[in-house]
Amino acid sequence: MNIAFQRAVDHYIGVPVCAALSLWHRLFGRAAGGPPQRAILVILLSEMGSLVLAEPMFTRLRSRYPAASIHVLLFARNREMLDLLGVVPPEQVHTLDDRSLGGLLADAARALRRLRALKVDAVVDCELFSRVSSILSYLSGARLRAGFHRHTQEGLYRGSFINRPVLYNPYRHLSLQLLSLVTALESTGTPLAKEPVEPMPAGPPLLAFGAGEREQAAALLQEQFPAVARRRLVLVYPGGGLLPIRAWPLESFVQLCTGLLADGLAVGVVGLADDRPLAQQLVARCASERCLDLTGYTKSIRHLLALFHRAELLIANDGGPGQFAALTPIASIVLFGPETPLLYRSLSANAHHFHLALPCSPCLTAYNHRSSPCDGDNRCLKLIQPAQVLATARALLGLPSAAAPS
């Protein structure tokens, strides 16, 4: 399902279903139970990058409720990242196929049957203001339901059955907000989770590879792309994923990559197979055998992360690859515009961010279901100068600010 259809379903079907379940809960609902003892369900459907930012929350849940098994409900396309993080055993992962509405509903029915049989004590709904996750949290049968709630705000209705409602804070990093959902399970007061300010959590553990796995990936890359031999490698991700408004202009990437190539580096353009037309334009404009189209080349996220070990720097638009980099030692530069690093910056200590706080930025928020009012002229990204990004890249690589051609 494309994102516009998902929004329509969430609104036109989600609102009446939430209202019906709220009425049912008012008439027949059970009181919230005590602290979870048997099983906790985490609902985190949407983006793979958010799973990386959620790793500290899983650590907190395991520490606070060691006797409870932790289960996760997510879209099937995001499963690989969850498995790489290793935060829950594979048999405790429940997936939904969101490629069609029928498949989604069928998978949801199967997952809910399994979850109700487990007698889940509590649900931690990590989606911001999605109604489908709120509905699933109630239908799971859990008596304790933590999730983001509108409180006194207009709109963003998700039903009145969230009995551990957490105030969404657009000025606080997402990882910290997810930790607040854990605190809310046993918190009191209104609103919940009035805990003291805590420092940003550390990044997730680095992904462990098997003996020779990284070396094999590097050798295969050199075999298929001989131009990278004995060259320092920089990876760039110019795509915008499901939200093209998050993409830095192609012309800016051309200028950046041209500068990197002039420094004698090899440049690899990464992304999914759907990103190939954009990558081919970039490679053609750079006109160098050392500028490689690697879109669709990596067969899995694990393969991509092995490639990160061969490279020295990743330069990416806000999206999955910039978050995945936190699982490796690679330095990264992430370009933000319609969204903000205040909420979504990487947990990696080796990540660097560009963001221009224009009066209209960020325009993709939980309050508008990430539906920007922008006319497509994303000046928040267009005004980030390639020379500035190139200078930062050179500094991270230990190159002179204006390196001579190799």
PyMOL commands that set and color helices and strands:
alter all, ss='L'
color gray80, all
select helices_A, chain A and resi 3-12+14-28+48-53+55-64+76-85+90-92+101-118+131-139+174-184+213-224+226-228+244-246+250-262+273-286+301-310+320-327+341-344+366-368+379-382+386-397
alter helices_A, ss='H'
color red, helices_A
select strands_A, chain A and resi 39-43+69-75+93-96+122-125+144-149+164-167+233-237+266-269+291-293+313-317+331-336+351-355
alter strands_A, ss='S'
color yellow, strands_A
deselect
rebuild
show_as cartoon
